[in-house]
């Protein structure tokens, strides 16, 4: 898959996830592109958040689980997650 195809795949995945989280129609601003894509999300309400999309089959489940544990712990530091 070419880099352009990866970028389109990341955007489509992020948009589907935002739909699932109830914030469709959000603007995505690419912040970082590596093995993953990280976007600033600007919701139609003006609220800002971040979404990170992993490349399929790139990370081991253990790595993804570590990321999820970190995200789960963010509210303990006063950071809102969806």
HELIX and SHEET records of a PDB file:
HELIX    1   1 UNK A    3  UNK A   20  1                                  18    
HELIX    2   2 UNK A   61  UNK A   73  1                                  13    
HELIX    3   3 UNK A   74  UNK A   77  5                                   4    
SHEET    1   A 3 UNK A  27  UNK A  33  0                                        
SHEET    2   A 3 UNK A  36  UNK A  42 -1                                        
SHEET    3   A 3 UNK A  48  UNK A  54 -1                                        
END                                                                             
